[in-house]
Amino acid sequence: MDVRMNGGTPPSAPEGWPTVLTELGVTADELPDGLVVADEHGIVLCFNAAAARITALDPADVLGRPIEQALPLEDLDGRRWWQLTDPYAGLATRTGQPERNLLLPGGREVLVCARYVRDHPTGPVRRLVVALRGTEARRRTERSHAELIATVAHELRSPLTSVKGFTATLLAKWERFTEDQKKLMLETVHADANRVTRLIAELLDISRIDSGRLEVRRQPVDIAAAVRRHVDALVAAGQPADRFAVRVAQSLPSLWADPDKVDQILGNLLENAVRHGEGTVTIDVAPSSSPRERGWSGTAVTVSDEGPGIPEESMNRVFTRFWRGSKRGGTGLGLYIVKGIVEAHGGSITVGRAPGKGAQFRFTLPVGAPAFAA
């Protein structure tokens, strides 16, 4: 491997580096992570471009200097990291240091891990290889988790307050209320309990999607019947029947999917169209094929409305966490979960502008029986 340095002569490749990189002639500056290599005396031989970018240090100030001076790292308690770890004079059985947050002068935070390269397991350190990463990606993940907790806590507070208030009132003054009043309060408690249950289910779905553990239990699904069932439920809840137009193509292929997950997809898309859209909500169900994969076939469901639609600049954020099309409530997690469910089935989902200039969501699920049922 040609390890080219900024301002120095390329040294030989440190032991343990992948042979394939040597064959490809990859240089240190082409690596995505910061790379610092010191010799058996602790003198810095390699300081690649990513390391310079992450640390904001000039390679000329680093190369050829002792690593503890060139890269004066401290832990979050202000202790000098090189003195704590002592790679050259420490325990001879150590092979390196796990990744941790460390600080450079000026408070710049970096993620650092190290590998001690020895000729034999307990021999002296011949090379010290240090990998550096910026903390921006981890910070974004931490902020996302904090936003998720804050959003769910806020959404849980209202129904739980209602449940607590009504149950406390009923327990304290049961005899003072009429049967109709009791029924109304219990119905409110029931509705709020369902809301809490849905929020908890959303949290579990997000956890499974993020960890790749979302389970799909495939069964034969009549997608047209599922669409009509959801439309009937919305009409029963007070929506006018003429607000919906369902168009189903003839001879739909056999669809194997998780019926509960399909209901979750349809429920979210139709509720969004009713809540945020206007005019007629049109649901088209038709066979679909892929121009990229020969022999691939699926069933596509398109949900369109006649509302103001989604601004062009927002379309790339629709399926991200906490995106809200309006300020009409909701956690902003529904479409993120829908996308995760569709992709867990091996399908795809897109958003665009409907012919009537409203919003249009289209998801496609692959058809055909799975291997165990073939």
N, C-alpha and C positions, 0 to 999 in steps of 0.2 A: 504494500500500500504506500502510495506516494503521499507522505504527510508533509505538506508544504506549510511553512510557517510565515507569518507576517514578519519580515525583517530578519530571517535567519536561514540556515542551511537545513534542508529536510533531513531529519534523523531517520534511522531504521524504524520500521513499524513496531510498536509495543507488542509483547507476547499476548496471545489470546484474542487478537483482533481477527474478525472473520476473514477467511481466505478469499471468499468471493469478492470482498471489497478490494483486496490486493489485485485480483485478476481484472477487475473493472477499472482499476486505476483511480479510485475515488480519492479526492484530496480532503484534508481536514476541514478546509473552508467550505466544502460541500455538505458537511454534516449539519443536521438541523439543530443539534444541541451544542452547547459550549463544550469545548475540549481543551483541557490543560494537561500537559505531560511534563513530568520532572524526572531527571535521571537519578542515579543512585546517591548523588550528593544533594539532591533537593533543588537542583538548578533547572529552571523552566526551559524546556526545549521547544515546546509547541503551545501556541495560544491562538486558536483559530478565530475566524471572523465572528462566529456566533458568540464565542466567549467575550470578545471585545464589545459586541452589541449588548449583551446581557449585563455585563459589569460596568460598561461605560469607561473602561480603562484603555489606555493607549498601548498597543502591543509593544511599542518601543520601550515602554516603562516596565514591561513584564519579562520579556525574553532575556535570558541570561542572568536573571537575578534569582536569589533563593526564594522558594515558593511562599514561605511564610511572610516575607517582606513584600513580594510582588502581589500577593493575594491575601491581604491581612483580614481574614475572616474571623468573626466573633459570633457566638451563639446569642440567643435572645436575652440571656442574663448578663451579657457583656464580657464573657470569658473568651479568651483567645482559643480558637478552635484547633490550631496546629499544636499548641502546647497540650491541649486536652487529649487529642488523639495520638500524637507523637508517632507518626507512621514509620519512621526510620529506627527509632530506639525503643518502641513499645513492644508489646507481646509478639513473639515471632510466629504465633499461630493465627494471628489476625490476617484476614484476606481483604479487608476493606471496611468502609463505613456506609451504612444505609443512608438513603436520602433524607435530608432534613433542611429546615429553614435556617439560613445563616445571614448575617449582615456584613456588608462592606462599609468602610468609612463613609459617612454622610447618610447612613441609614438605608442604603439600597439593599433590598431583600432579594436573595437568590436561593434556589433549591440546589443543594450540593450533595453528590455522592462520590465515593472514591474507591478505587481498586488498587490493591498492593500486588505488584507483579514480582514473584520470586522465582529463582531457578529451581528450588525444591521447597516443599511445604513449610519448613522452618528456617529457610535460608534468609539472608538479608534482602531488603527491598531493592530491586534493580530498577524498577520504574514505578512511579506513582502516577496513576491515570485518574484525573478528576473530571467528572461530568457536571455541567452547569445548566440550569434551566431557569427561565423567568417565572415569576409567580402570578402573572396576569391570568392565565387560564384557570389556575386553582382558585384565585380570588373570584373570578366570574362564577365558578361552580359554587363556591361558598355563598356568594351573594344570591345566586339562584335558590339555593336551599333555604337561606334566610327569608327570601321573599315568599317562598312556598309556605313556610311555617307561619309567617305573618298573615298571609292571605287566608289560609285555612283557619287560623285562630280567630280572625275577624269574622269569617263566615260562620263559624261554630258559635260565636258568642251570642248572636241574636236568637237563634232557635233554642239554645240551651237556657237563655234568660227567660224566654217565653214559657218553656216547659217547667222550669223551676217556679216561676211566678204563679202559673195556673194551678200546678199541683199543690203548692203551699196554700193557695187560697181555698181550693176545694177541701183540703184536709182540715183547715181551720174553721171553715164556715159551710160545711156540706149541707146542713139542714136549712140554711137561709136561701138556697138557690132552687129555682124550679127545675123540673126535668129537662125542659128545653135549654135552659142556661147551662146545666151540667153537660148536656150533650154537645153544645157548641164549644165549650171549653175543652172537653175531651177530644173532639174532632181537631181542634187547633193543636193540642198536644200531639196527637197522632201525626198530623201533617208535618209538624216541626221535627218529630222523631224520624220521620222518613227522610227529611232534608239532611239531618245529621248522618243517617245511614248512607245516603248518596255521597256526601262529602268524604266519609271514611272509605267508601268503595273507590272514589276517585284517587285518594291517596295511595291505596293499595295498587291500583292500576298503574299509576305513575312510577311507583317503586319497581313493579315488575317490568314495565317498559324500559326504564333506565338500566336495569340490571340484565335485560334480555331473558327474563324468566316468565314472560306472559304466556300462559298456556292456552292453546286453541284446541278445543274438543270438537272435532269435525263430525257432522251429521248431515243427512240430506236436508236442505233448506228450501222451502218454497218462498223465494224472495218477493214475488208478486203478492202473495198472501200476507207476508210480513209488512209490506208497504201499506196495503189496504187496512190492515189491523191498526197501524199507527195513525193513519188518517182518521179512521173511525173513532179512535180514542180522543183525538184532538177535537173532532166534531162534538163528541159527547161532553167534552170539557167546555164547550161554549163557542167554538169557532164555527162560522157559517160553512155549510157543506159545499157551497159553490165557490169557496175560496181555493179548493184543491182540484187539480186535474191530474189524474193518474193515467199514464199511457204505457201499456205493456206490449212488447213485441210478441209475435207468435213464435212458437217452438223455441222456448228458452232452453239452453243446455242444462244438464243436471248440475246443481251447485251443492258442493259439500263444504260446510262452514260451521262455525260455532254459533248456534241460533241465538244464544244470549248476547254474544258479542255483536252479531248483526243487528239485533234489536237496539243495542247501545249506540251503534253507528247511526241507524235510521232515526232514533229518538232525538239524538243531538242535532243532526242536520235539519230535521223538520221543525224542531222547536226553535232553532236559530232563524230559520226562514220565516216562521210565524212572528217571532218576537222582534227581529231586526229588519225584516223585509216588509213589503207592501204588496197589495194586489193579489193576483193569483199565484199560488205556489204549485209549480208543475213538477211532477215526478215521472221521469222516463226510465223504464227498465228495458234493456235490450242486450243482445249478445255483443261481444267485443272481441277483437283480435289485436295482436301486437305486431306492428310493422318491423320490430327488431328481432323477434323470436319466431321463427317459422314453426307452425303447429301449435303455438300458444293460443288458448281461447279462454274467455272469461265472460262474466256478466257485469255490465256497467249500470250503475244507478246514478242518474243526474237529478239534482234538486235545484230548481231555479225559482227566483222570485222576481217581482217587478219593483223592488224598492230602489233606494239610491245606489246600491251596490257598494263594493269595497274599493277605496282609492287605489290607484295603480301602485303608488309607493308603499302601500301597506300589504300588498298581496304576498310578498316574500316573508312576511312575519305572521301570517294567519295561523299557521300550525305550530307556532312557538308558544311556550308557556306564558300565561298572563295576558295574551293578546285579547283585547275586547273591541268589538266593532262599534260599540256605543257605550254610553254610561247607564245602561238599563240593567245593571246588576250582573251576577254571575261571577265565577271565580277566574274565568279566562283560561281554564284548563281543559275544557271539553274537546276542542278541536285538536289539541295536542294528544289527548288520549285516543281520539278517533283515528288520527294518523298512525299511532302506534298499533292499534288493533288491526287496521287495514294491512299494514306492512307485515304484521305477524302472520297474516293469512297468505302472504306472498303477493299481495295486491298493491295498488297505488291509488293515490287520491290527489286531485288537483283543484284549484280554485280559479275562477275566471269571471268574465262578465257575460251575463245572460243576454239573449236576443232583445229582451225588453229593458236592457241596461241595468238590471238588478244583479244580485250575486248568483253565481252558479257553482255548485260543488258537484264533482263527479268522482265516484270511487269505482274501482274495478276489482273484482275478486276472481281468481282463477277457478275454473270449473273442472269437473272430473273427479272420480273417486280416488281417495288416497290409496297408497300401496297396500295397506292392511285390508282394504275392502275390495281391492281389484280381483 
